[in-house]
Amino acid sequence: MTVYNDQLSQYISDTFAAQDEALRWAWEDTPRQGLPAISVRPEEGRFLQFLVRACGASKAVEIGTLGGYSGIWIARGLLPGGALITLEREPAHAAVARKHFEAAGVADRVEIRIGDARESLRRLAAEGPFDFVFIDAEKSDYGAYWDWALPNVRPGGIIAAHNAFRHGAILDAGDRAAATEAMRVFNRRVAAEPRVISTIFPGGDGTLVAVKK
């Protein structure tokens, strides 16, 4: 019997993912600055931090910076001396994120690269391999980001992708929205990929996780 619900989600956040002042400010300030209120939830952020440290990551990539909330969690999970490169298309978003990184004390571990993610990734390949990649951007581009991440993550490294559930829409046969269809295809593709061990963490909106063999 499945018992997971919003109350248990809150229990995880309260017990394991309590936000300090910097995280809380980043969470609350992001929508105040006019950015979409689509940051990962605290329990999801803690899970990202857990994954980063579990795989011993010192080189991480995030595709989709937004206000920097998830980036703070990732940066805090890095090994000493580690670095996160986070990619953001919108300069205004990057400016907001930069303030949040500074307030959280991780600015020295985070580099924001502004521009089209596909072009940024093409240049970034020369700096790999990487230990951890987090995908949280346009759902229609998830397949392309996966195509980049899989060969550019080391064996034992982790690729994670947010919104695997699309707020439950992936189970709604009547929902034919492009983003929902893209996520259905993406989930099936990763599940069938023999070069990784994968699953979905069901907290929040679902985070697909793949460990490279």
N, C-alpha and C positions, 0 to 999 in steps of 0.2 A: 504494500500500500504506500502510495506517495503521500508524504506529509508536508513537503516543502511549500511554504506560502510566504506572504508578505511579513507576517509576524516573525517567522524564523529568519527571514532575510534581515529584519531589523535586529534580531538577537545576535546574528553574526556580526553586524556592523558595530553594535554596542559593545560586544565582548572582545572582538579581534581587530576592529577597524576604526577605533575612536579617532576622530579628526583633531589635530592640533589647530592652533589659531591660523596658521598659514594655509592649511588645507581647507579649513572652513571658509576663509576669506576667498580663496580661489574658486571654491564651489559657488559661493553666493555672488561674488563680483562678476563672474563670467557673463551671466545673463543681464546683469545691471549695465554692462558695457555694450549691450546690444548683440551679443553673440548668442547663437541658439543654446537653449537649456538642454543639451544632449550629452553632457559629460557622463563618464562612467559613474556608477554609484560607489559609495565607500567600500562596500564588500567586494566589488569588482576591482577597485583600485588596490585593495590589500591583496587580492588574488594575483594581480599583475606583479606586485612587489615580491610576493612569495615565489612566483615562477622565475623571476629574474634571479633571485638569490639561489633558488633550487638548482638552476642550471649553471651557476657560477659565472654569471654574465659580467663582463667588463666592457663589452662593445654592444650597444643596443641601438635599434632604429625604431622610430615611431612614425607611422604614416598618418598624418592628421593631428596637428597640435591642438587646435581650438584654443581654449583658455589656459592650457597647461596643467589641468588638474591630474589627468592620467600620467602625464610626464613627470610630475612630482613623485608619484608613487613609484614609477619605474626607476627614476634616478636614485631614490632612496634604497632601492634593492640592489644596486650595482655593487660589485666588489670595490674595495678601496682603490682609488686611481681610475675607476671606470668612467665611461662617458656615454651619454645619450645624444644621438643626432635625431632631431625631430623635424619633420617636413610639413610645411604649411603653405598653402597657396595664397592666403590673404594676408597682406602686410599688417592690416589693422588687428587681426587675430594674433599675429606674432607679437605685436607690441603689448597686447594685454597679457599674453603668456609670459613674456619676458619679465614683467613686473611681478607676476606670481612666482616665477622661478627664483627671483631675487629674494622675495619675502620668505620663501621656504628654505633658503640657504642652499640651493642646489644649482645656482646659475653657473658655478664653476665647472659643473659636470654636464651641462646641457648646451648644445649648439643648435640654434634654430636656423634652418635653411629655407628660404622663401622662394616659391616658384612652383611650376607644375611638377607634381610628384614623379611622374614617369621620367621626365628629363632629369630630375634630381637623382633618381635611383640609378639611371644609366651611368651617371658620373660617380655615384657612390660605390658601385661594384668594385672599383679599383682599391677601395679602402677595406674590403672584407678579408676573410669571412667574418660574419657577425655571430654573436651568441644568442641574441634575442631580437625578434621583430614583432611589433604590435601594429595591426592594421585597423584603423578606425576612420575611414574616409568615405568617399562616394561608393555605394554598394556595387554599382555597375562596373567599377574598376577593380573589384576584389580579385577577380581572376588574373588580371595583369599584375597586380601586386604579389599574388601568390607565385606567379611565374618567375618574378624576380627573387622573392624571398627564398624559395626552396634551394636553388643552387648557391645562394649567397649566405646561407646559414651553415655553420659547422655541424658535423655529426654530433648528436647530443644536444644541439641547440633547439630553441623553441620558437615557434611561430604562433601567435595568438591573433584572433580576429573578433572584433566586437559586433554586437547586434545579430548574432546567429539565429535568434528567434524572430526578429523583426516584430517585436511586441506581440508575438503569437500568430502573426499573419501567415507564417510558413505552413500552418496547419489548416488554414482557411482556403478550401479549394476554389472559392469564389474570388479570392484576391489575386488578380492577375497583374498587379502593379509591377513595373519594370524592376524596382528595387527588391521587391519580394521574390520575383522570379530569379533574379540574379543571386540572391542569398540561397535559395533552394538549390540552384545549380552548383554554387560554391560549396555548400555543405556536402552534397553528394560527391563532388569531385574530390574533396579532401578525404572523405571517408573511404574512397576507393583507391587512394594513392598508396602504393606499396612501399614507398620510401619513408613513410612516417607512421607513427602510432598516434592516433587522434581520437578526440572525443569533444563533447561540449560541457563546459561548466555551466550549470543551470542558474546561477545567481544573476540577478538583474535581468538584462535582456539576452543573456546567453553569450558566453565567450567560447568560440571554437579554439581548441588548443591542439597543436601538432608537435610532436617531438621527432626530430630527424634521426633516422636510424644510423 
